[in-house]
Amino acid sequence: MQHALEGITIADFTQMMQGPWATQKLADMGADVIKIERIGGEWERRLEACGELQDGVSPFFLAMNRNKRSVTLDLKSDAGRKAALDIAAEADAVVENFRPGVMDRFGLGYDDVRDVNPDVVYVSASGFGADGPYADRPGQDLLLQAMSGLANYTGRKDDPPTPVGTAVVDEHSATLIALHTMFALFHRERTGEGQKVEANLLNAALDFQCQELTAAINMDREFKRSEEGVAQAWLGGPYGIYETSDGYVAIAMTPMEVLADSTGIEDFRGIEDTFAERDEIKRRLEEYTRGLSTDALLEELLADDIWAAAVEDFEDVQENPQVEHNDMIVELDHPSGGTFRTTGAPVDHSKTPASFDSGPPEPGQHTAEVLEEFGYDASTVERLTEQGVLE
């Protein structure tokens, strides 16, 4: 089967989520992603979930590093830096998300790589950008949820600022990195020109709030969260989560006449300004929904073509029939043995589908294999291993 990115080599100097999830997206589509890690492996390998690892490895690392080959190098050593540069010299793209300046100090910055690989696509990702007043600040998902306004508009009016339950800034930034890496590779395919691509978490956090920011900076009004927890500070009722007798149901944008017909709440027919009345709509409708089971309420709403869905936990999600139909949970080899389950490919291709040829690698699992492909003989690899330059 032909893979969309077959023949593309990525020198991957990334860590945590912002970078590794981006390069996994490229690996799933056939790119040869060579993950260059520090001796012992990158930090994310040991990030616990609920205070635990999964068979000695972080489940977060497992989720973002399949289809990659691992090379472990001491980048602070001359020989380690040279080995990394040898890989970068032959790569189609280099992707890194260290703090600004770190790759330059390693001797692996854009200018260093371009000297040996003039048409390279060099992708740098950071918290705030390569320069500017915040360039040296730590960039991390929660901090960006706070700084970008997201935490201030999630939850009820009297709640404290509330972050969302997943690393949405990292996630969106990773998708942008993968997308713009492809843009740059496509440009190189047409022109022969490489280039530097720079992404950052701050820009990603603002980008995915394009609707809300556009409204806020162009409308002469103050946006506040609702008292009853309407799901967005910008929308009217009934948009939100509603309690049932045995769970919760989400109800999206719905004309009040349709909602009145479905529920029999006749007072809804006279409401024209659903934003001004959003809290009263939420209170009245929730009085009704609490009297029905989740299944009964969903059956009623969906029969009237009202946009609604049950609120599910992860146990429900993995057994959801549409999730199963979409093949969104896949089983892969665990680096310590056995298998684990994780998310699959979110987009289908009729000719070049994603594939999962290998699970996440152990630290340095492919060091000798990769370096020999790049011209290192076995004795040199053995000597560098003995010197602690690689493992």
BATI-37911 format. One record per residue (C-alpha): residue number from 1; residue in three letters; x, y, z. Coordinates in steps of 0.001 Angstrom, whole numbers, plus 524288, in hexadecimal, padded with zeros to 5 digits. Layout:
<rs>
@seq NUM&type ALA&east X&north Y&up Z;
...
</rs>
This chain:
<rs>
@seq 1&type MET&east 80000&north 80000&up 80000;
@seq 2&type GLN&east 8052B&north 80D5F&up 7FC63;
@seq 3&type HIS&east 805FF&north 81694&up 807FD;
@seq 4&type ALA&east 8040B&north 82525&up 805FA;
@seq 5&type LEU&east 81128&north 828B1&up 80C2C;
@seq 6&type GLU&east 818FB&north 81CDE&up 8080F;
@seq 7&type GLY&east 82706&north 820FD&up 80583;
@seq 8&type ILE&east 82654&north 82CD4&up 80E87;
@seq 9&type THR&east 82FEA&north 82CCE&up 819EF;
@seq 10&type ILE&east 82D76&north 834F2&up 82617;
@seq 11&type ALA&east 83834&north 837AF&up 82FF8;
@seq 12&type ASP&east 82FF3&north 83905&up 83C33;
@seq 13&type PHE&east 835E0&north 84066&up 847B5;
@seq 14&type THR&east 828D9&north 84232&up 84EAD;
@seq 15&type GLN&east 82400&north 83F5E&up 85C5D;
@seq 16&type MET&east 81793&north 84007&up 86482;
@seq 17&type MET&east 80B33&north 8413F&up 85C15;
@seq 18&type GLN&east 80C17&north 84D10&up 85338;
@seq 19&type GLY&east 816DF&north 84730&up 84AE1;
@seq 20&type PRO&east 8158B&north 83861&up 84C1F;
@seq 21&type TRP&east 8071B&north 83822&up 848CC;
@seq 22&type ALA&east 80A0A&north 84031&up 83CA2;
@seq 23&type THR&east 81499&north 836E5&up 83809;
@seq 24&type GLN&east 80C23&north 82AFF&up 83B0C;
@seq 25&type LYS&east 8020B&north 83062&up 8319C;
@seq 26&type LEU&east 80C98&north 830A3&up 82737;
@seq 27&type ALA&east 8115C&north 8230D&up 82AF9;
@seq 28&type ASP&east 803A1&north 81D79&up 829E7;
@seq 29&type MET&east 80363&north 821F2&up 81BC2;
@seq 30&type GLY&east 81018&north 81B00&up 8187E;
@seq 31&type ALA&east 81B16&north 8246B&up 81BE5;
@seq 32&type ASP&east 82769&north 81E6E&up 821B3;
@seq 33&type VAL&east 827BE&north 825D3&up 82E8E;
@seq 34&type ILE&east 834B7&north 82478&up 835A1;
@seq 35&type LYS&east 83280&north 8287D&up 843B8;
@seq 36&type ILE&east 83F32&north 82E01&up 84915;
@seq 37&type GLU&east 83ECB&north 82D72&up 857E4;
@seq 38&type ARG&east 847F8&north 8301F&up 86312;
@seq 39&type ILE&east 84ED5&north 8249C&up 86981;
@seq 40&type GLY&east 8445B&north 81D3A&up 87109;
@seq 41&type GLY&east 83953&north 82293&up 868CB;
@seq 42&type GLU&east 83124&north 82EE1&up 868BB;
@seq 43&type TRP&east 82A7C&north 83417&up 874F6;
@seq 44&type GLU&east 81CAB&north 8306C&up 870B8;
@seq 45&type ARG&east 81FE4&north 821FA&up 871CA;
@seq 46&type ARG&east 81EF6&north 82359&up 88093;
@seq 47&type LEU&east 81355&north 82CA0&up 881D8;
@seq 48&type GLU&east 80995&north 825A6&up 88AA7;
@seq 49&type ALA&east 7FAE2&north 82513&up 8887B;
@seq 50&type CYS&east 7F365&north 824D6&up 89560;
@seq 51&type GLY&east 80072&north 82259&up 89C13;
@seq 52&type GLU&east 803AE&north 81650&up 89403;
@seq 53&type LEU&east 80ABA&north 8119D&up 887F4;
@seq 54&type GLN&east 80595&north 806FC&up 87EF3;
@seq 55&type ASP&east 80F22&north 7FBBA&up 87FD0;
@seq 56&type GLY&east 81A2D&north 80545&up 88247;
@seq 57&type VAL&east 816B1&north 80F01&up 87796;
@seq 58&type SER&east 80E16&north 81B0B&up 877C1;
@seq 59&type PRO&east 8012B&north 818CA&up 870C1;
@seq 60&type PHE&east 802C9&north 82692&up 86B8A;
@seq 61&type PHE&east 80F80&north 822B6&up 864EE;
@seq 62&type LEU&east 8091B&north 8166B&up 85F8B;
@seq 63&type ALA&east 7FE59&north 81EB2&up 85982;
@seq 64&type MET&east 80780&north 82750&up 8519E;
@seq 65&type ASN&east 8134D&north 81FA4&up 84D1E;
@seq 66&type ARG&east 80F38&north 8140A&up 844CB;
@seq 67&type ASN&east 81539&north 8117F&up 83777;
@seq 68&type LYS&east 8220C&north 817FF&up 83B8B;
@seq 69&type ARG&east 8300C&north 81355&up 83CC7;
@seq 70&type SER&east 8377A&north 81785&up 848F4;
@seq 71&type VAL&east 84593&north 81C15&up 84903;
@seq 72&type THR&east 84B5C&north 82058&up 85615;
@seq 73&type LEU&east 856B5&north 829E2&up 855B0;
@seq 74&type ASP&east 85E18&north 832CF&up 85ED5;
@seq 75&type LEU&east 85C2A&north 83F5D&up 85737;
@seq 76&type LYS&east 86570&north 846AB&up 8603F;
@seq 77&type SER&east 870CC&north 83E81&up 85B52;
@seq 78&type ASP&east 877CA&north 84163&up 84E91;
@seq 79&type ALA&east 875A0&north 833A0&up 8498F;
@seq 80&type GLY&east 86740&north 833BE&up 84D5C;
@seq 81&type ARG&east 86532&north 840CB&up 846C5;
@seq 82&type LYS&east 86C07&north 83BCF&up 83A89;
@seq 83&type ALA&east 8638F&north 82F9E&up 83A10;
@seq 84&type ALA&east 8573F&north 837D2&up 83B54;
@seq 85&type LEU&east 85C00&north 84115&up 830C8;
@seq 86&type ASP&east 85EFF&north 83599&up 827D9;
@seq 87&type ILE&east 850E1&north 83140&up 82916;
@seq 88&type ALA&east 84BAD&north 83F0E&up 8272C;
@seq 89&type ALA&east 85447&north 840A7&up 81B1E;
@seq 90&type GLU&east 84CA5&north 835F5&up 81420;
@seq 91&type ALA&east 83F24&north 8390A&up 81992;
@seq 92&type ASP&east 83440&north 83F8D&up 8120B;
@seq 93&type ALA&east 82FD4&north 8468F&up 81E52;
@seq 94&type VAL&east 834EE&north 8494E&up 82BF1;
@seq 95&type VAL&east 82ADF&north 84B83&up 836A5;
@seq 96&type GLU&east 82E72&north 85075&up 84438;
@seq 97&type ASN&east 8277A&north 856A3&up 84FC0;
@seq 98&type PHE&east 8321C&north 85A50&up 85948;
@seq 99&type ARG&east 83211&north 867E2&up 85F28;
@seq 100&type PRO&east 83729&north 8722C&up 855AA;
@seq 101&type GLY&east 845ED&north 8719E&up 85467;
@seq 102&type VAL&east 847FC&north 863CE&up 85985;
@seq 103&type MET&east 849F2&north 85D9F&up 84C28;
@seq 104&type ASP&east 85369&north 86881&up 84899;
@seq 105&type ARG&east 85B4A&north 86596&up 854DA;
@seq 106&type PHE&east 85BAD&north 8574E&up 850CE;
@seq 107&type GLY&east 860D8&north 85B87&up 8438F;
@seq 108&type LEU&east 85470&north 85679&up 83D33;
@seq 109&type GLY&east 84D1F&north 86327&up 83A6D;
@seq 110&type TYR&east 8475D&north 866CB&up 82D53;
@seq 111&type ASP&east 853E2&north 86CE8&up 8282C;
@seq 112&type ASP&east 85BFD&north 86131&up 82C7A;
@seq 113&type VAL&east 852FC&north 85785&up 825BC;
@seq 114&type ARG&east 8512F&north 85FFC&up 819A4;
@seq 115&type ASP&east 85FF2&north 8603F&up 817C5;
@seq 116&type VAL&east 85FBC&north 85189&up 8159F;
@seq 117&type ASN&east 851D5&north 85057&up 81035;
@seq 118&type PRO&east 84E77&north 85CBF&up 80887;
@seq 119&type ASP&east 84090&north 858DB&up 804E2;
@seq 120&type VAL&east 83CA1&north 853E4&up 81251;
@seq 121&type VAL&east 82F62&north 8571C&up 81821;
@seq 122&type TYR&east 832D1&north 85B02&up 82608;
@seq 123&type VAL&east 82746&north 85BBB&up 82F56;
@seq 124&type SER&east 828F3&north 86239&up 83C97;
@seq 125&type ALA&east 81E11&north 86230&up 8469A;
@seq 126&type SER&east 81E2C&north 8693C&up 85396;
@seq 127&type GLY&east 81582&north 86F5D&up 85DD0;
@seq 128&type PHE&east 81541&north 87D50&up 858DF;
@seq 129&type GLY&east 81E06&north 87E61&up 84D04;
@seq 130&type ALA&east 82C80&north 87FF7&up 84A7D;
@seq 131&type ASP&east 82CD5&north 88E04&up 84F2D;
@seq 132&type GLY&east 82483&north 8983C&up 855D4;
@seq 133&type PRO&east 82217&north 89BE3&up 86417;
@seq 134&type TYR&east 81D9B&north 88E34&up 86819;
@seq 135&type ALA&east 8272A&north 8862C&up 8600C;
@seq 136&type ASP&east 82EB0&north 8816A&up 86BF6;
@seq 137&type ARG&east 822B6&north 87E02&up 8740A;
@seq 138&type PRO&east 81EC5&north 86FD6&up 8762F;
@seq 139&type GLY&east 8144E&north 86BB8&up 86C90;
@seq 140&type GLN&east 80AEF&north 86128&up 87121;
@seq 141&type ASP&east 7FCC3&north 85DFA&up 86E0B;
@seq 142&type LEU&east 7F69E&north 86249&up 87AF1;
@seq 143&type LEU&east 7FE1B&north 86F1B&up 87AC8;
@seq 144&type LEU&east 7F931&north 871F6&up 86D1B;
@seq 145&type GLN&east 7EB2E&north 86E6F&up 87097;
@seq 146&type ALA&east 7EC70&north 878C3&up 87B2D;
@seq 147&type MET&east 7F322&north 88328&up 872EA;
@seq 148&type SER&east 7EA81&north 881A4&up 866F4;
@seq 149&type GLY&east 7DDAF&north 883DD&up 86E29;
@seq 150&type LEU&east 7D8DA&north 875E8&up 86CA6;
@seq 151&type ALA&east 7D8E6&north 872E0&up 87B35;
@seq 152&type ASN&east 7D18F&north 87F6F&up 87E04;
@seq 153&type TYR&east 7C5F4&north 87BBB&up 87574;
@seq 154&type THR&east 7C407&north 86D76&up 87960;
@seq 155&type GLY&east 7BA0D&north 86A0A&up 883D7;
@seq 156&type ARG&east 7AFE9&north 871E2&up 88B58;
@seq 157&type LYS&east 7B017&north 88054&up 88E6D;
@seq 158&type ASP&east 7B412&north 87EF4&up 89C9E;
@seq 159&type ASP&east 7BDD3&north 873FE&up 89A6E;
@seq 160&type PRO&east 7CC5B&north 87701&up 89AD2;
@seq 161&type PRO&east 7D367&north 876A1&up 88DB9;
@seq 162&type THR&east 7D1FD&north 868B5&up 888F5;
@seq 163&type PRO&east 7DB49&north 861A1&up 87FB9;
@seq 164&type VAL&east 7D5BB&north 8576A&up 8769A;
@seq 165&type GLY&east 7D870&north 84914&up 87945;
@seq 166&type THR&east 7E251&north 8468F&up 86E80;
@seq 167&type ALA&east 7EE61&north 84D28&up 86908;
@seq 168&type VAL&east 7E712&north 8545D&up 85E51;
@seq 169&type VAL&east 7F1D8&north 85E44&up 85B92;
@seq 170&type ASP&east 7FC29&north 853C0&up 859C9;
@seq 171&type GLU&east 7F2B0&north 84BE2&up 85191;
@seq 172&type HIS&east 7EF4B&north 856F3&up 84855;
@seq 173&type SER&east 7FD77&north 85B45&up 84771;
@seq 174&type ALA&east 80188&north 84D63&up 843C2;
@seq 175&type THR&east 7F77D&north 84CFE&up 838E4;
@seq 176&type LEU&east 7FC0F&north 85A33&up 833D5;
@seq 177&type ILE&east 80A31&north 8559C&up 83407;
@seq 178&type ALA&east 80701&north 84980&up 82C10;
@seq 179&type LEU&east 7FEBA&north 85171&up 8229C;
@seq 180&type HIS&east 808D7&north 85C06&up 82072;
@seq 181&type THR&east 813D3&north 85233&up 81F32;
@seq 182&type MET&east 80C0C&north 84CAD&up 813E2;
@seq 183&type PHE&east 809EC&north 85A4E&up 80E33;
@seq 184&type ALA&east 818A0&north 85CA0&up 80E47;
@seq 185&type LEU&east 81B95&north 84F4A&up 8087C;
@seq 186&type PHE&east 8119B&north 851BB&up 7FDC2;
@seq 187&type HIS&east 81801&north 85EE0&up 7FADA;
@seq 188&type ARG&east 8253C&north 85828&up 7FA28;
@seq 189&type GLU&east 81FA5&north 84DD9&up 7F10D;
@seq 190&type ARG&east 81B66&north 8588F&up 7E7A6;
@seq 191&type THR&east 826FC&north 861DC&up 7E8EB;
@seq 192&type GLY&east 83264&north 85A7A&up 7EEDF;
@seq 193&type GLU&east 832FD&north 86474&up 7F9E4;
@seq 194&type GLY&east 833DE&north 860CA&up 80828;
@seq 195&type GLN&east 8300C&north 86A41&up 812DB;
@seq 196&type LYS&east 82EAD&north 86C6C&up 82156;
@seq 197&type VAL&east 8212A&north 86A9A&up 82753;
@seq 198&type GLU&east 81E39&north 86FEB&up 834E8;
@seq 199&type ALA&east 81282&north 86C22&up 83D3F;
@seq 200&type ASN&east 80F26&north 86F3C&up 84B42;
@seq 201&type LEU&east 8050F&north 86C0E&up 855A1;
@seq 202&type LEU&east 8005E&north 87A0E&up 85758;
@seq 203&type ASN&east 7FCB8&north 87B75&up 84916;
@seq 204&type ALA&east 7F630&north 86E20&up 84941;
@seq 205&type ALA&east 7EE25&north 871C0&up 8553F;
@seq 206&type LEU&east 7E93B&north 87E13&up 84E94;
@seq 207&type ASP&east 7E71A&north 8773F&up 84193;
@seq 208&type PHE&east 7DD76&north 86D44&up 846CA;
@seq 209&type GLN&east 7D5D8&north 8780D&up 84D8A;
@seq 210&type CYS&east 7D413&north 87F8A&up 840DD;
@seq 211&type GLN&east 7C542&north 880B5&up 84255;
@seq 212&type GLU&east 7C586&north 8855F&up 8504E;
@seq 213&type LEU&east 7D0CE&north 88EDB&up 84EA7;
@seq 214&type THR&east 7CACE&north 894B2&up 8427B;
@seq 215&type ALA&east 7BE22&north 896F8&up 849C5;
@seq 216&type ALA&east 7C4EC&north 89C70&up 855C8;
@seq 217&type ILE&east 7CDCE&north 8A629&up 84EDE;
@seq 218&type ASN&east 7C383&north 8AB27&up 8456E;
@seq 219&type MET&east 7B743&north 8AC32&up 84DC9;
@seq 220&type ASP&east 7B533&north 8B6FE&up 857AD;
@seq 221&type ARG&east 7B127&north 8AE73&up 862FE;
@seq 222&type GLU&east 7B6B3&north 8A696&up 86E37;
@seq 223&type PHE&east 7B651&north 897E0&up 86D23;
@seq 224&type LYS&east 7B356&north 8905E&up 8798D;
@seq 225&type ARG&east 7B092&north 8824B&up 87CD3;
@seq 226&type SER&east 7A284&north 87F06&up 87FF3;
@seq 227&type GLU&east 79DA2&north 87C33&up 88DAB;
@seq 228&type GLU&east 7980D&north 86EF7&up 889F7;
@seq 229&type GLY&east 7A361&north 86A35&up 881BE;
@seq 230&type VAL&east 79F3A&north 86C61&up 873AF;
@seq 231&type ALA&east 7AA6F&north 865CC&up 86CAA;
@seq 232&type GLN&east 7B012&north 8720A&up 86666;
@seq 233&type ALA&east 7B05C&north 87FD0&up 86B80;
@seq 234&type TRP&east 7AC41&north 884CF&up 85E26;
@seq 235&type LEU&east 7A036&north 87CA5&up 85B5F;
@seq 236&type GLY&east 79210&north 87CC1&up 85F8C;
@seq 237&type GLY&east 789E1&north 871AD&up 864DC;
@seq 238&type PRO&east 7883D&north 86662&up 8645F;
@seq 239&type TYR&east 79694&north 863DE&up 860F4;
@seq 240&type GLY&east 79BE9&north 85BC4&up 86C32;
@seq 241&type ILE&east 79C33&north 84F69&up 87467;
@seq 242&type TYR&east 78F9A&north 84AC1&up 87ACB;
@seq 243&type GLU&east 78DC8&north 8415A&up 8860C;
@seq 244&type THR&east 784DE&north 835AD&up 8840C;
@seq 245&type SER&east 77FDF&north 82BD2&up 88DEE;
@seq 246&type ASP&east 78BC6&north 8233C&up 88BA2;
@seq 247&type GLY&east 7960D&north 82B93&up 884E7;
@seq 248&type TYR&east 797B7&north 83752&up 87C18;
@seq 249&type VAL&east 79464&north 83B7A&up 86E44;
@seq 250&type ALA&east 79A54&north 84650&up 865FF;
@seq 251&type ILE&east 790E6&north 84EBC&up 85E38;
@seq 252&type ALA&east 79634&north 857C6&up 853BE;
@seq 253&type MET&east 79021&north 8633A&up 84C59;
@seq 254&type THR&east 7816D&north 86124&up 84B25;
@seq 255&type PRO&east 77652&north 86A59&up 8470D;
@seq 256&type MET&east 76D8A&north 86CF4&up 85294;
@seq 257&type GLU&east 7614C&north 8693E&up 84ADF;
@seq 258&type VAL&east 76707&north 85BE2&up 847FA;
@seq 259&type LEU&east 76AF2&north 85A29&up 85625;
@seq 260&type ALA&east 75D3A&north 85DDD&up 85A87;
@seq 261&type ASP&east 7573C&north 853F7&up 8513D;
@seq 262&type SER&east 7603F&north 8493C&up 85600;
@seq 263&type THR&east 75F66&north 84BB5&up 864A5;
@seq 264&type GLY&east 7520D&north 851D1&up 865E8;
@seq 265&type ILE&east 757A9&north 85D98&up 86D15;
@seq 266&type GLU&east 74E94&north 867B6&up 8671D;
@seq 267&type ASP&east 75572&north 87364&up 86D43;
@seq 268&type PHE&east 760E3&north 87103&up 8642F;
@seq 269&type ARG&east 758B1&north 875AD&up 85896;
@seq 270&type GLY&east 75903&north 883CD&up 85D01;
@seq 271&type ILE&east 767C9&north 884D2&up 85ED8;
@seq 272&type GLU&east 76E59&north 88CCA&up 8542B;
@seq 273&type ASP&east 77B27&north 890C2&up 85A9D;
@seq 274&type THR&east 780DA&north 883A0&up 85E72;
@seq 275&type PHE&east 78D8B&north 889DD&up 862FD;
@seq 276&type ALA&east 786EA&north 892E4&up 86CAD;
@seq 277&type GLU&east 77E81&north 8879B&up 8716B;
@seq 278&type ARG&east 7890B&north 87D32&up 87116;
@seq 279&type ASP&east 7893B&north 87A92&up 87FAE;
@seq 280&type GLU&east 77A5F&north 8799D&up 880B1;
@seq 281&type ILE&east 77A16&north 87085&up 874D4;
@seq 282&type LYS&east 7845F&north 867FA&up 87B2F;
@seq 283&type ARG&east 77D11&north 86765&up 8882C;
@seq 284&type ARG&east 76FCA&north 8647C&up 8821B;
@seq 285&type LEU&east 774CD&north 85A54&up 878A7;
@seq 286&type GLU&east 77CC8&north 85362&up 8830C;
@seq 287&type GLU&east 770C5&north 8521D&up 88B96;
@seq 288&type TYR&east 76AF6&north 84A79&up 88048;
@seq 289&type THR&east 776E9&north 84245&up 87CD8;
@seq 290&type ARG&east 778D0&north 83DA9&up 88AEB;
@seq 291&type GLY&east 76C05&north 83662&up 889C5;
@seq 292&type LEU&east 770B6&north 82DD7&up 87E9B;
@seq 293&type SER&east 77B53&north 823AD&up 87D09;
@seq 294&type THR&east 7867D&north 826B5&up 873DC;
@seq 295&type ASP&east 781AF&north 81CBA&up 869F9;
@seq 296&type ALA&east 773AA&north 8219A&up 86A78;
@seq 297&type LEU&east 7779E&north 82FD2&up 8690D;
@seq 298&type LEU&east 780C2&north 82CDA&up 85DC3;
@seq 299&type GLU&east 77664&north 82506&up 856BF;
@seq 300&type GLU&east 76CE0&north 83050&up 857FC;
@seq 301&type LEU&east 77663&north 83AF0&up 853C9;
@seq 302&type LEU&east 77C66&north 83391&up 84874;
@seq 303&type ALA&east 76EE4&north 83004&up 84357;
@seq 304&type ASP&east 76C66&north 83EA3&up 84224;
@seq 305&type ASP&east 779C3&north 840D9&up 83BBE;
@seq 306&type ILE&east 77EC0&north 84866&up 84775;
@seq 307&type TRP&east 78D8C&north 8481B&up 84856;
@seq 308&type ALA&east 7904D&north 84021&up 85481;
@seq 309&type ALA&east 799B8&north 835D5&up 85999;
@seq 310&type ALA&east 79BF1&north 82E3D&up 8660E;
@seq 311&type VAL&east 7A746&north 83294&up 86EC3;
@seq 312&type GLU&east 7B025&north 826AA&up 86F24;
@seq 313&type ASP&east 7BC34&north 822FA&up 876DC;
@seq 314&type PHE&east 7C7D8&north 81C05&up 870F2;
@seq 315&type GLU&east 7C23D&north 80EAD&up 8743D;
@seq 316&type ASP&east 7B63B&north 81230&up 86C44;
@seq 317&type VAL&east 7BE42&north 8182C&up 86151;
@seq 318&type GLN&east 7C661&north 80C2D&up 85E79;
@seq 319&type GLU&east 7B9EE&north 80410&up 85D5B;
@seq 320&type ASN&east 7B28B&north 80E29&up 85561;
@seq 321&type PRO&east 7ADA6&north 8076F&up 84900;
@seq 322&type GLN&east 7B18A&north 812BF&up 84024;
@seq 323&type VAL&east 7BF27&north 81321&up 8461C;
@seq 324&type GLU&east 7C045&north 8048E&up 84365;
@seq 325&type HIS&east 7BB2B&north 80647&up 83598;
@seq 326&type ASN&east 7C51C&north 8111A&up 832FE;
@seq 327&type ASP&east 7D05F&north 80884&up 837E6;
@seq 328&type MET&east 7D4BC&north 81368&up 840EE;
@seq 329&type ILE&east 7DA27&north 80A4D&up 84B5C;
@seq 330&type VAL&east 7E59D&north 80206&up 846D2;
@seq 331&type GLU&east 7EE83&north 7F82C&up 84D7F;
@seq 332&type LEU&east 7FD44&north 7F98C&up 84C5F;
@seq 333&type ASP&east 8095F&north 7F305&up 851C9;
@seq 334&type HIS&east 80E0C&north 7F882&up 85EC8;
@seq 335&type PRO&east 81CBE&north 7FB16&up 85F40;
@seq 336&type SER&east 81DCE&north 7F30B&up 86BBA;
@seq 337&type GLY&east 8163F&north 7E79E&up 865FB;
@seq 338&type GLY&east 807F4&north 7E4A2&up 86448;
@seq 339&type THR&east 7FEB1&north 7EE5C&up 85E41;
@seq 340&type PHE&east 7F763&north 7FAD8&up 86158;
@seq 341&type ARG&east 7EBBF&north 801D1&up 85B69;
@seq 342&type THR&east 7EBD3&north 80FC1&up 85676;
@seq 343&type THR&east 7E544&north 818B9&up 84CB7;
@seq 344&type GLY&east 7E64B&north 815C9&up 83E44;
@seq 345&type ALA&east 7E673&north 81E59&up 8322E;
@seq 346&type PRO&east 7DC14&north 82910&up 83294;
@seq 347&type VAL&east 7DB4E&north 82B21&up 823CA;
@seq 348&type ASP&east 7D92A&north 820CD&up 8194D;
@seq 349&type HIS&east 7E03E&north 820AE&up 80C35;
@seq 350&type SER&east 7DB07&north 81812&up 80159;
@seq 351&type LYS&east 7E84E&north 81669&up 7FAC2;
@seq 352&type THR&east 7F276&north 81968&up 80525;
@seq 353&type PRO&east 7ECE6&north 81594&up 81267;
@seq 354&type ALA&east 7F48C&north 816D9&up 81EF2;
@seq 355&type SER&east 7FB08&north 80A9A&up 8240A;
@seq 356&type PHE&east 80050&north 8064E&up 83127;
@seq 357&type ASP&east 80C20&north 7FE14&up 82E0D;
@seq 358&type SER&east 812BC&north 7FEE0&up 83B48;
@seq 359&type GLY&east 80FE5&north 802DC&up 84924;
@seq 360&type PRO&east 817D0&north 80D2B&up 85063;
@seq 361&type PRO&east 82645&north 809C9&up 85119;
@seq 362&type GLU&east 82EB3&north 8073E&up 85CEB;
@seq 363&type PRO&east 83934&north 811A5&up 85F4D;
@seq 364&type GLY&east 84410&north 80FAC&up 85571;
@seq 365&type GLN&east 83DA3&north 803B0&up 84F99;
@seq 366&type HIS&east 841F2&north 8077A&up 841EF;
@seq 367&type THR&east 84E8E&north 80EF9&up 844A8;
@seq 368&type ALA&east 857CB&north 80548&up 83E4C;
@seq 369&type GLU&east 84E77&north 80268&up 83320;
@seq 370&type VAL&east 84C87&north 810C1&up 82FAB;
@seq 371&type LEU&east 85ABA&north 814DC&up 83107;
@seq 372&type GLU&east 85F27&north 809A6&up 82873;
@seq 373&type GLU&east 85580&north 80E68&up 81E27;
@seq 374&type PHE&east 85C17&north 81BAB&up 81F0B;
@seq 375&type GLY&east 869C8&north 81651&up 81CD3;
@seq 376&type TYR&east 86E6A&north 8123E&up 82A64;
@seq 377&type ASP&east 874D3&north 804E2&up 82AC5;
@seq 378&type ALA&east 8725A&north 7FB6B&up 835DC;
@seq 379&type SER&east 87F6D&north 7FDEB&up 83C6C;
@seq 380&type THR&east 87CEB&north 80C94&up 83CE8;
@seq 381&type VAL&east 86F79&north 80A68&up 842C0;
@seq 382&type GLU&east 8755E&north 8014E&up 84CF0;
@seq 383&type ARG&east 88007&north 80B17&up 85050;
@seq 384&type LEU&east 87651&north 8165F&up 851D0;
@seq 385&type THR&east 86DB8&north 80DC9&up 85A45;
@seq 386&type GLU&east 87930&north 80AA9&up 86322;
@seq 387&type GLN&east 87C0D&north 8193E&up 8641D;
@seq 388&type GLY&east 86E17&north 81C1E&up 86856;
@seq 389&type VAL&east 86B40&north 82459&up 85C32;
@seq 390&type LEU&east 86005&north 81B65&up 8586F;
@seq 391&type GLU&east 858E5&north 80F7C&up 85D98;
</rs>
